Amino acid sequence: VGTQTPNDLDGWPRAPFTLKGLGCKMGPPFIRTTSQALLSVFPTEATLPRGGSVLVNCSSTCEEEAFLGLETPLTKEERDRGHNWKVFKLSDVEEDSKPMCFSNCGPNQTLASISITVYRLPEHMELFPLPPWQPVGENLTLKCQVKGGAPRAQLTLVLLRGEEELSRQPAVGEPAEGNATVLAGRGDYGANFTCRAELDLRPQGLGFFQNTSAPRQLRTFVLPMTSPQLETPRILEVGTSEKVVCSMGGLFPASEARVHLALGDHRLNTTVTYNKDSLSATAWVEGTAENEGDHLLVCAIMLGNQSQESWRNLTVYSFPAPNLTLSEQEVSEGTQVEVACEASVGLRVRLSDAPAEPWAPSVQFLLNATAEDNGRHFSCSAALEVAGHLLYKNQTKELRVLYGPRLDESDCLGNWTWPEETNQKLSCQAWGNPVPQLTCLRETDGALLPTGDLRPVKKQYEGTYICKAESPRGAVTRKVFLTVLSECASVRGWAQVGTEILAQEAAAMKLNTQATPP
């Protein structure tokens, strides 16, 4: 029975060592004969782990006492003997060897050899590093290297993706290398690739030994050959901010993509939102006096070892509003008011209601304020061209004119004649700034004039009314005559009433077409 000392089998399974376990063949021994004596050796073949040992039995059929020995450079020890047989132990077998058993029977010598094969597992095996990123749709070459290992005829290199076998090839050369080519796909993202060495000694009655390299993980990606979509303003005023959005679809895996948004050399603070196969990056760009001028706004999206970018020109500009001044904003009727419009250096302005003039650095004119000018708006407009865009800024001011009360025929009709029990509307309005207080009282009894909708007209409304409009700037009065015709009026009277009503309606229509007093 032999023994095994697997000094170099760390990490590999151990197997008990027996003659059968060593793969010793039980066939006829290799014998050289002289005369009648025969020499046999057992086993004729043995497979040992490196550093292992084996027992060798040499026996002779010599009729006399034969002299038996074993020629070998290996460490040997006689373990047992008998009539014409000896058992030797060969230890620390490191390499293949062919020890020779000999027998001297009288003057004749007989020889018989044993073939010892030493097996050893690889000393080093490694799957070469994978690329940090692999584009989907491109071929990936896997390479595995193994140093050591014997016998080579029984050593096989296997490349795997997970548990899937990609290639199987014999170990050839020193070091031995195995290769496999795969078409990278999205499903390979995060896949583990390994290299396995298999030493199959089952035909020799031993075991099946294998070891696997450390796994290497693959990351695949897809970055479309298109530029990102960049939404950004083309011009930006100092003191304002605008949102910039950069987006892209068709990414895999989108969550691994990185975004770089920058205005010139200044990187923007960016918020990125990821979807299944797309992303959207948002940032705010601010216009400051320091970055006034033309700049390049860049968005770059990086995934794997590739990148795509878009860029836009952005002009940061300063545009001060024009200055509109009124010598007085609240004046009495008849006062002269100076209206002036000025622009900042380099700009030109126009002033509404000013005499027609071309754009100029400043515009002004004098106005003799009237009641009609109360509430009048003046607008000062400045223009600036920025990056092909014509921009305008306006400043508006209102003029307030103080004037006394007005109670004219157009504001309050002097004569009203209506049939009794008809539906009518009576209006009487006074104008002025400040707005005057209007009171209309009947001369006879001080009754108020019934203004607004009269539904219906009553005989009791008839009379002569004194209307007075009064404000801090004065007072005006006006008489209003209201006649109500009873139902028993003569036909002539009705005709006269009809004529008066038509006249009143015509006057009312005429008033409705006039401009509303200020």
Disulfide bonds with the S-S distance in Angstrom:
Cys58-Cys101 1.72
Cys62-Cys105 1.82
Cys144-Cys195 1.71
Cys246-Cys299 1.88
Cys341-Cys380 1.65
Cys412-Cys428 1.90
Cys440-Cys467 1.91
